[in-house]
Amino acid sequence: MTQRKLSRSRSIRNAAVVGVSTALLGITAPMTASATGASRPEPLTWSACESTGLDPRQECAVLDVPMDYADPDGPSIEMAVSRIRSENPDARRGALLLVPGGPGGSSLNDPSGKGRKLPQDVRDAYDLVGFAPRGLAPSTSVDCGLEYGDLATSRLRPWPAPDGSIDANLDTARRTADACVRNGGELIRHLSTANEARDIDRLRAALGERRISAWGVSYGTYVGAVYAQLFPQRTDRIVLDSNDDPDPARVARGWLAGHEQGVEDTFPEFAAWAARPGNPDRVARRTSDVRPLFLRLAARLDRKPIPWPGANPSELNGNVLRQTMLDSLYSPDRFPTLAKLMVAAGRGTVPPAPQAPPEAVLQNVAAVGAGVLCNDVAWPRSAARYEKDVAASRAEYPLTAGMPRNAMLCAAWPYPPREAPVRITGRGPSNVLLVQNERDVATPLVGARKLREAFGRRAVMVTVDSTGHDAYLANGNACGDAAVSRFLATGQRPAADLYCR
């Protein structure tokens, strides 16, 4: 049967999205990897990329994949892919897939970006391959048509009201879920981590590779783990960097909850930096003063927000400060953003409004995140359950004010998951290397250890004494970077789990 293609959206710039969540309840049995195949994909046709500022060697192509792997001869969608060939064909081992975070992130430009950071022997060993996951432009894209105010990060994250009420969060969940049903089309029902893994295997085949290596970051670690579970014999060397807890009962709802511990692990580093003498953005004289100062400021802004023209929302309230804290703990390089906002708020002023990506990008990223998070696993529907969880979280973790256990739009998602979440196990080749910073606000060490445990003998983990989200060639250290580079270039892993001071 000739595949009927969905219309391809116009290309729009992508923006990184900071994670969110999903979880619980029973579903149907998972679709097996062997039952998902359509006919072998055609070889890719490569041409110059349209984006500017890329390495001139980067090529782009489009891959057709089934929208629904249970109906492989039904409608197809397009997946945008890119590559930079090995810099030494005589040393070439295969293809290294750069798996983005999110959900809602793209690695389409990463062969030209992150690829430049890789050591020469790694660039010699692999073609570097990027892609825009299903639903994300310039692949066939989705859009929920959300109200502009609902695109604010402090609204997408379910921060409770100052008194702990979650009524407004539940209203937002219903409103945004309804918008996705109304405007997301059939494709939004087929966004999931398992389908992204199946798309990756189609890409592997189209590249002509018997096996593929991968470097997955953040949510990309879960994608990489699911791929390694569904297609274990098609994996070569797998690096998972800044790792998600693979708990199949909660999936991304557990990731959201992980921010409680992630903040507790990381905030002391900010506090020490923010009290350091000579720091131009110093907020307090003593490290011990920074946390109570932040909590007092947030409470004051809960009571009396400061107008913030040009921002979304157009006021600096307690939850905007809390969201800025969460965003700023992703990397020590971002600490000044939080410090400057705290100093301004203490004076009753605001800094210039932060620049936001174009609305079309925000709409697309939000829709992809919604589809994946809500389709991977069902969320609880009970308001009473969220109320109880939020109250407990607020008492134990005041910095995050109950947000990590609150209801997102998935609590009102009307579509049941089409398959059970993939359970990560130790079945398969021993070819996985996890690298993890000790202090990571988004993917805390406690969750990474659970992924390490799930993989069993298949994996070794390098824990890095460092602060920030993304370890390898980013916020890690030389010891961790060397261990990952050696594995990618030579296949040599540490003999056992390694701690890098």
N, C-alpha and C positions, 0 to 999 in steps of 0.2 A: 504494500500500500504506500502511496506517495505521502510523505509527511506534510502536514498542513502547518505552515509556520505562523506563529503569532507575529504581529507587527513589532518591529524593533524600535525602541524609543530613540529620540535624539540623544546624542552624547552630551553629558553634563559632567562637570568636575566633581570628583568624589571628595568627601571629607571623612576623617576618622570619626567613629562614634565610640563613646565610652560605654562599656558593657551594661547589661541589664539582666533579666532572669526568667525562669520557668520551673514547674515541678509536680509531683504527686499523682495519685489515682491510677487505676488499672486501665489497660488498653489492649488492643489486639496484638497478636504475635508479630515480631518484626519480619519485614520482607527480607528474604535471603539475598545475598549478593549475586548468587548464580541465577536468580530468577528475575534480574533487573535488566538484562542486556537487550538492547536493540541490535541491529546488524552492526558490524564493525564500522566505526566512523571513517570517513574519507580522510586522507592525509590533508594537513592544513596547508592553506595557501597564504604565504607570508608576503607582506608588503610594508612600506614605510608607515610609521605611526603618525597619527594626526596631531598628537599633543606636542607642545613646544617644550624646550628645555631638556629634552631627553638625550641620552647617549645616542649618537648617530647610528650606532650598531644595532640599536633595539628595533626589532621587527614586531608587527602586530598581525593578528589573524582572528577569524571568527569560527567558532566550533558550534555545530548544531547538536543539541542534546534533547532527549525527550522531556517534555514538561512533566509527564507522569510516567514513572518507570514501571508502574503496573500496566500501562498501556503504551508500550514503546513504539507502536506504529501510529499513535495518535499525534496531536499537535506537538511541534518542536519549538524550542526557544533558542536564542542565540547567546553564546558565552564568549565574551571578548578575552583574548589571551595575548601574551607578549613573550618575547624571549631575547636574550643576548647569547649568542653561541659561545662555546668554550673558546678561551683565548689561546689554547694549544691543542689542536685536534689530535696530536699524537698522545697526549696525556688524558684525553677525554674518557670519562667513565660513564656518563649518562646525563640525566636531567635532574636539576635540583628545583623543586617546586617551592615557591615562596608563598606560604599560606597566611592570609591576612587575619587580623583580629576582627572584633565587632561583637555580634554580627552586624554587618553594614560597612565593613572595611574592604578596601581593594588593594591588591598587590600589583596592579597593572603597570605602574611606573616603577615598581621596586627593582627590576633588573638594572635600571639606570640609577636608582637611589641607593637602597641598601646594598645592592650588588657591588657598588664601588668600594664599600667598606670591607668586603670579604678579602682574605689573604689571596695572594696570587696563585698559590697551589690549589685553592678551592675554585677560583675562577677558571683555572686551567682544566680542572677535573669535570666541570659541569657546564651544560647550557643552563642559564638562569631563566626560569619560567615564572611569569606572573599571570594573574587573571582577575577579572571582576566577577565575583560569585553571582549565581542566578538571582535575578531580581534587581541587581545593582547596575545602573548605567555605567558604561555604554553597552553592557549586556541588556537583553530584554528586561525592562525595568517595571517596577511597581510603585504605586503612589496611593496613600490613604486619603489625601486631600484633607489633612488635619487643619483645624483652626490655628492661626498663627501663634496664639498664646500657648497652645498645647505643644508647640515645638520647642519651647524653652526647656533647657536641660533640667532646671529645677522643677519642671512640671512632668517631664518624661520620667524622672526619678520620683518615686512616690513618697515625698516628704510629708509627714502628717502636719496637721494644723498645730499652732503653738500649744494648745491645750491637749494635744494627743489625739484629737478626733480624726477619723479617717473618712468621714462622710464625703468630703470633697474629693478624696482620692478615688472612692468608688464611683462617684459621678463622672470623674475624668475617665476612669476605666471603661464605663459604659459608653460614653460619648466617643472616645477614640476607637474602641472596638467596632462600634456601629459604623464609623467613618471608613474603617478598613474593609468591612463587609460591603459597604455601598460602593466604594471606589477602587478596591484592590483587585477586582477581577478574579478570574480562575487561578491565575498564577500564584497569588498570595497563599492559596491553600496548599501549594506544592513547594513552599520554601521550608527547608528543614536541614539539619546537619547531615542526616543520612543521605539526602538527595545531593547535597554538596559533595559528599564523599563519592557518590556514584558519578557525578559530573567529573570529578578529578580522575576517576578511572577511565572515563571516556577520553579525557585529555591525554592521559598516559598512552592509550592505544593510538590516538591520532598522532602523537609524537613518534610513534614507532618504537616505544620503549617496552621491554619485557618487564622491567621493574623501574620504580621511580624513587628518588630520594626527596626529602622534604625538610623544610625549616618552617615550623608553625609557631606563631607568636600569639599569646593571650587566648582569645576564643579559637584561634587557629590551632592551639594545642588540642582542643577537644575535637576539632575537625580531623586533625592528624591522627588522633587516637582512634576515632571511629573508622577512618580509612584503614588503619592498620588492623582493626578488628574484622572489618568486612572483607578486606582483600590482603590478608597477611602475606601471601606468597608473591605479591606484586610490589612489596616494599623493599627498598635497598637500605639506605641509611636515613634514619628518622631522628630529627632534632626537634624537641618540644620545649619551648622557651616561655617561661612565665605561665604556669600551668593551672588549668581549671580542675576542680574537683569533679570526677566523672560520675558521681552518685546518680544511678539511673532512676531513683525514686523522685529526685528533685530537679536534676539537670540545672538549668540556669537560675532557677529560683534559689538553689543553693549558692550559686555564684554571687547573687545579690546579697544574700545573708552573710557571705564571707567578708563583705566590706566592714562589718563590725570589727572583726579581728584585724583586718588589713589596716584600718585606721589606728587601732591601738598599737599595732606593731610599728607604724611609721610616724605618727604624730610626735613622739619624743625626739626624733631626728629633726623635725621642723622646729620644735621648741628650743633645742640646743642651738640651732643655727640662728633663730630669731632673737635670742638673747645674747648673742656673741658680741663682745666689745669690738668696735670698729665696723660693724655691719651697717651700711647706710640705711638698711630697711629694718633695723632693730626695733622690736615692739615692746620689750620688757628688759629689765636689768638682770633678772634671774630666770634660768630655765624653768624653775618650778612655778613662775608667775604666768607663763604663756597659756597653759591650758585653762586656768580659771578666767583669764582675761578673754579668751575666745568664747567661753561659755557665757560670760556676762554680756559681751557684745551681741552674741546671737540672741540672747533673751531680750536685750534692749531693742534690737531691731524687730523682734517678734511683736513687741508692744508698739513701737513707733518706727515704721519704715522710713527710709530717706528717698525722696524722688530721684530717679536715675534716668533722665531723658535719653532716648536712643537705645536703651537696653531692653531685653525681653526676659522677664517682665520689666516694666518701666519704674521699678523701685528696688532699692536694696533692702530686702527683708531678711529675717533670720535664716530662712531656708536658702536664699541665694548665697548668703555667707557660708552656710554649711556645704552647699554644692561647690562653691569655689574652693573650700578647704579640700573636699574630696578630689577635685580636679588637680589641685596644686600639689597633692602628695604623690602624684604619678611619677614625678622626677624632681630631684633637688634643684634642677634648673628652673622649676616652676615655683619654688618657694617664695620668691619675691612678689609674685602676683597676689598671694594670700596676705603676705605681710603688708603690702601697700594698701590693700583693701581694709585690713584691720586698722591701720593707722588713720586712713581717711574716715572710716566709720566712727572711730573714737573722737574725731573732731566734728562729727556731724556732716561730713562732706562725702563726695564720691569721686573716684578717678574717672577719666574718660570711659565711655561705654565700650565694652569689649566688642571687637569686630566679629560678626557671625558669618558663616558661609552663606552662599545664596540660598534663598528659600527652597528652590527646586532641589538642591542637594540635600537639605535637611529633611524635606518631605520623603525623598527616595530612601535615605538612610534609615529614617524612622520606620518606614513601611517594611523594609527588609528585616530590621530588628524585630518588629512586631510579629511578622510571619514566622521567622525561625523560632523565636522564643516561645510563642504560643502554640506552634505546631509540634514542637519536639516532645512536649509532655503536657498533660492537663494540669491546670492550677486549681487549688481549692476555690470553691464558690462561696463559702460561708463568711459573711461579714464578721460574725462573732469570733471566728477563728483568727482572722487578721487583727481584730481589736485586741484579743488576748496576747497575740504574739508581739504586736507593736508596744503594748504596755510593758511587757517583760523586757523587750529590747531597750526601751527608753530608760528603764531603771538600771539596767546593767551596763549600757553603752551610751552615756549621755552625749558624746560627741556626734554620733550618727542619729540621735533623736528618734529612733524607731523606724527609719526609712528602710533599712535592709530586710525587714520582715513584713513589709506592707504589701498591699495589693497593687499590681500593675494592670495594664489593660488585659492581660491574659486571664485575669479573674472573671472577665466578662466575655471572653472569646467564645463564639458560638460553635466553632468547628471542633469536633473531637479529633485527637491525633489519629492519623491514618495507620500508624504502626507504633509498637513499643519502642522506648529509647534503647539504644545499643548499649549492652553491658560490656565494659572493657575487662578483658581477662588476660591471663598469661599464655594463652594458646597462640603460637606463632613463633617466628624466628626472633632470636635475641639480638635485635638491631636498633633499639630505641635508646636515645640519650636525652634525659631531662636536664635542663639547666634552670635554676631558680634562685632569685635573690631572697635573702633571709627576711627583708622588710619590703613588702610589696602590697600597696594599698588595694589593688584590684584583684590580684590572684595571690592570696596570702600563702605562706609556707605550709600551713596546716592542710590546705586543699591540695597543694602539690604533692604532699606526702601520701595523700589518698590515691592520687593517680599512680604514683610510684608503686604503692601496695597493690593496686589493681593489676598492673602489668606484670608483677612478679619477676620471674627470671628473664623476661623479655627486655627489661630496662635497667639502666644504671642512672643515678641522679647525682648531679653536681650542684651542691648548695653553695651559694656565693655570699660572703659576708659583705653585703652591699644593700643600698636603699634605692628603690624605684621600680617601676614596672618596665619590663623588657630588660633582659640581662645581657645576652650575647651581643657584643659590639655596641652596647648602649650604656646601661646603668650598672653593668656588672664590674668585674675586675680582670686583670691580666691572666690570672690563674684560670678562671672560668672560661675566658675567651680562648685560651690556648687549648684547653681540653676539648672544646667544641670544634675548633678549627682542625685539630689533629684527627678527630673522628671523621669529619667530613672529607678530609684530604686522604687519609690512610685507612680508615676503618678501625683504628685503634681506640678503644674506649678505656676509661679507668677500670681496673680489675674489680673494683667495688665502689660503692657510693663514696663520693669525695666531698670534703668540705674545703672551700677555698677562702682562706683568710685574706 
